[in-house]
Amino acid sequence: MERARALLLLVLASALGGCGLAGTTTAAGAGAASEAQQAADAKRTEAQVKQQIEASYSQAAEQRRAADTDAQ
């Protein structure tokens, strides 16, 4: 009887452990997809910031040229 009870507990623990493993795998997959999305968003943001910086440099250069022209 003890042996049957131990076997039953072992089977139940294995079954429940498998469910937890499946849940963990699903969560890891969702986490990886989220990280990939965050990386794509970060690259887009980086490109926008670089574009804004280049526009600022161009505007500053144009203002310097205009000031030089006015000074002459």
N, CA, C and O of each residue as an XYZ file, in Angstrom:
288
protein
N       0.808     -1.188      0.000
C       0.000      0.000      0.000
C       0.859      1.264      0.000
O       0.575      2.208     -0.737
N       1.893      1.283      0.812
C       2.794      2.434      0.854
C       3.467      2.631     -0.500
O       3.659      3.759     -0.954
N       3.810      1.552     -1.117
C       4.486      1.636     -2.403
C       3.540      2.245     -3.458
O       3.976      3.052     -4.280
N       2.289      1.875     -3.440
C       1.312      2.403     -4.382
C       1.094      3.897     -4.135
O       0.965      4.679     -5.077
N       1.057      4.279     -2.874
C       0.877      5.686     -2.530
C       2.077      6.515     -2.999
O       1.906      7.604     -3.546
N       3.266      6.005     -2.788
C       4.477      6.696     -3.221
C       4.499      6.827     -4.744
O       4.878      7.869     -5.279
N       4.094      5.775     -5.430
C       4.052      5.792     -6.889
C       3.029      6.821     -7.382
O       3.285      7.556     -8.335
N       1.874      6.861     -6.725
C       0.841      7.824     -7.086
C       1.338      9.253     -6.875
O       1.107     10.111     -7.727
N       2.010      9.525     -5.769
C       2.558     10.851     -5.508
C       3.616     11.229     -6.545
O       3.694     12.379     -6.978
N       4.418     10.257     -6.931
C       5.450     10.491     -7.934
C       4.815     10.851     -9.285
O       5.275     11.767     -9.967
N       3.770     10.131     -9.657
C       3.079     10.400    -10.923
C       2.430     11.783    -10.893
O       2.532     12.542    -11.857
N       1.762     12.110     -9.785
C       1.127     13.424     -9.665
C       2.154     14.558     -9.700
O       1.931     15.584    -10.344
N       3.251     14.373     -9.022
C       4.299     15.401     -9.011
C       4.879     15.590    -10.406
O       5.155     16.715    -10.822
N       5.061     14.501    -11.118
C       5.584     14.594    -12.484
C       4.605     15.312    -13.395
O       5.008     16.144    -14.208
N       3.319     14.996    -13.265
C       2.311     15.627    -14.105
C       2.242     17.129    -13.819
O       2.187     17.936    -14.748
N       2.244     17.501    -12.553
C       2.192     18.909    -12.199
C       3.473     19.627    -12.588
O       3.440     20.791    -12.987
N       4.579     18.953    -12.477
C       5.853     19.544    -12.886
C       5.872     19.816    -14.373
O       6.407     20.835    -14.810
N       5.297     18.921    -15.157
C       5.218     19.123    -16.600
C       4.380     20.332    -16.950
O       4.727     21.071    -17.872
N       3.294     20.554    -16.244
C       2.457     21.731    -16.491
C       3.223     23.002    -16.189
O       3.126     23.981    -16.930
N       3.966     22.995    -15.133
C       4.770     24.165    -14.784
C       5.840     24.422    -15.818
O       6.142     25.571    -16.138
N       6.405     23.370    -16.333
C       7.437     23.514    -17.352
C       6.850     24.113    -18.618
O       7.469     24.968    -19.250
N       5.667     23.668    -18.986
C       5.014     24.218    -20.173
C       4.710     25.695    -19.971
O       4.882     26.496    -20.889
N       4.266     26.056    -18.796
C       3.981     27.457    -18.505
C       5.239     28.302    -18.535
O       5.228     29.431    -19.025
N       6.311     27.756    -18.014
C       7.586     28.464    -18.018
C       8.075     28.680    -19.441
O       8.577     29.752    -19.780
N       7.924     27.659    -20.269
C       8.351     27.762    -21.661
C       7.533     28.815    -22.398
O       8.077     29.596    -23.179
N       6.236     28.837    -22.151
C       5.369     29.829    -22.777
C       5.757     31.230    -22.330
O       5.819     32.150    -23.146
N       6.016     31.394    -21.052
C       6.401     32.707    -20.527
C       7.742     33.151    -21.106
O       7.925     34.327    -21.420
N       8.671     32.224    -21.248
C       9.977     32.567    -21.816
C       9.828     32.998    -23.273
O      10.483     33.941    -23.716
N       8.975     32.314    -24.009
C       8.736     32.685    -25.399
C       8.114     34.059    -25.514
O       8.493     34.845    -26.381
N       7.166     34.354    -24.650
C       6.522     35.671    -24.655
C       7.526     36.751    -24.262
O       7.523     37.849    -24.818
N       8.374     36.428    -23.309
C       9.402     37.384    -22.887
C      10.381     37.685    -24.001
O      10.789     38.833    -24.173
N      10.765     36.667    -24.761
C      11.693     36.870    -25.874
C      11.058     37.739    -26.951
O      11.719     38.608    -27.522
N       9.781     37.508    -27.229
C       9.088     38.324    -28.228
C       9.009     39.774    -27.758
O       9.168     40.700    -28.554
N       8.763     39.966    -26.473
C       8.696     41.315    -25.919
C      10.059     42.012    -26.020
O      10.130     43.196    -26.348
N      11.131     41.278    -25.741
C      12.469     41.852    -25.838
C      12.802     42.222    -27.277
O      13.435     43.248    -27.525
N      12.380     41.396    -28.222
C      12.621     41.701    -29.627
C      11.875     42.971    -30.028
O      12.411     43.798    -30.766
N      10.660     43.127    -29.553
C       9.875     44.331    -29.846
C      10.534     45.559    -29.232
O      10.589     46.619    -29.856
N      11.031     45.414    -28.016
C      11.696     46.530    -27.350
C      12.970     46.930    -28.100
O      13.282     48.115    -28.214
N      13.697     45.942    -28.608
C      14.910     46.234    -29.366
C      14.571     46.982    -30.655
O      15.267     47.926    -31.030
N      13.511     46.562    -31.324
C      13.088     47.248    -32.554
C      12.661     48.680    -32.243
O      12.994     49.603    -32.985
N      11.933     48.863    -31.162
C      11.510     50.208    -30.754
C      12.721     51.084    -30.432
O      12.754     52.263    -30.787
N      13.705     50.506    -29.764
C      14.911     51.257    -29.402
C      15.670     51.685    -30.650
O      16.186     52.801    -30.701
N      15.749     50.823    -31.650
C      16.440     51.187    -32.892
C      15.707     52.312    -33.614
O      16.336     53.218    -34.161
N      14.374     52.255    -33.615
C      13.589     53.321    -34.234
C      13.819     54.651    -33.510
O      13.996     55.692    -34.143
N      13.812     54.600    -32.191
C      14.032     55.800    -31.386
C      15.428     56.356    -31.643
O      15.603     57.567    -31.780
N      16.413     55.476    -31.708
C      17.788     55.908    -31.965
C      17.883     56.612    -33.328
O      18.534     57.650    -33.446
N      17.243     56.053    -34.338
C      17.264     56.662    -35.673
C      16.602     58.037    -35.651
O      17.089     58.970    -36.290
N      15.499     58.168    -34.924
C      14.809     59.459    -34.832
C      15.682     60.493    -34.132
O      15.736     61.649    -34.552
N      16.358     60.087    -33.076
C      17.211     61.016    -32.338
C      18.374     61.462    -33.210
O      18.721     62.643    -33.231
N      18.981     60.513    -33.937
C      20.082     60.878    -34.831
C      19.612     61.872    -35.891
O      20.319     62.824    -36.220
N      18.426     61.643    -36.413
C      17.864     62.541    -37.417
C      17.656     63.943    -36.836
O      17.947     64.942    -37.493
N      17.157     64.008    -35.613
C      16.939     65.303    -34.962
C      18.262     66.022    -34.710
O      18.353     67.240    -34.865
N      19.282     65.266    -34.323
C      20.600     65.868    -34.078
C      21.167     66.419    -35.381
O      21.686     67.535    -35.412
N      21.070     65.641    -36.453
C      21.567     66.104    -37.749
C      20.819     67.349    -38.209
O      21.426     68.265    -38.763
N      19.515     67.392    -37.986
C      18.730     68.571    -38.354
C      19.171     69.787    -37.544
O      19.239     70.897    -38.072
N      19.471     69.578    -36.265
C      19.935     70.683    -35.412
C      21.282     71.199    -35.889
O      21.504     72.409    -35.943
N      22.196     70.273    -36.241
C      23.507     70.681    -36.754
C      23.353     71.465    -38.055
O      24.022     72.480    -38.248
N      22.496     71.013    -38.929
C      22.269     71.699    -40.208
C      21.696     73.089    -39.973
O      22.107     74.053    -40.620
N      20.761     73.190    -39.060
C      20.144     74.482    -38.760
C      21.184     75.435    -38.168
O      21.228     76.613    -38.522
N      22.016     74.920    -37.269
C      23.046     75.763    -36.652
C      24.051     76.224    -37.713
O      24.485     77.376    -37.692
N      24.417     75.344    -38.629
C      25.353     75.721    -39.690
C      24.743     76.801    -40.586
O      25.423     77.749    -40.980
N      23.465     76.650    -40.902
C      22.780     77.646    -41.727
C      22.723     78.995    -41.015
O      22.892     80.037    -41.648
N      22.486     78.979    -39.708
C      22.443     80.222    -38.942
C      23.821     80.893    -38.920
O      23.924     82.117    -38.996
N      24.882     80.076    -38.815
C      26.239     80.635    -38.831
C      26.534     81.268    -40.189
O      27.118     82.350    -40.256
N      26.134     80.601    -41.268
C      26.345     81.155    -42.615
C      25.582     82.479    -42.779
O      26.101     83.444    -43.341
N      24.355     82.500    -42.283
C      23.558     83.716    -42.380
C      24.189     84.842    -41.568
O      24.196     85.992    -42.006
N      24.720     84.523    -40.391
C      25.353     85.531    -39.555
C      26.623     86.049    -40.221
O      26.903     87.246    -40.161
N      27.394     85.170    -40.852
C      28.602     85.576    -41.556
C      28.257     86.492    -42.731
O      28.955     87.473    -42.989
N      27.189     86.168    -43.431
C      26.761     86.975    -44.569
C      26.304     88.359    -44.104
O      26.608     89.368    -44.741
N      25.586     88.397    -43.011
C      25.123     89.677    -42.461
C      26.289     90.526    -41.955
O      26.238     91.754    -42.024
N      27.330     89.883    -41.452
C      28.478     90.598    -40.888
C      29.303     91.256    -41.989
O      30.007     92.230    -41.721
N      29.237     90.764    -43.193
C      30.045     91.317    -44.274
C      29.406     92.491    -44.835
O      29.938     93.100    -45.763
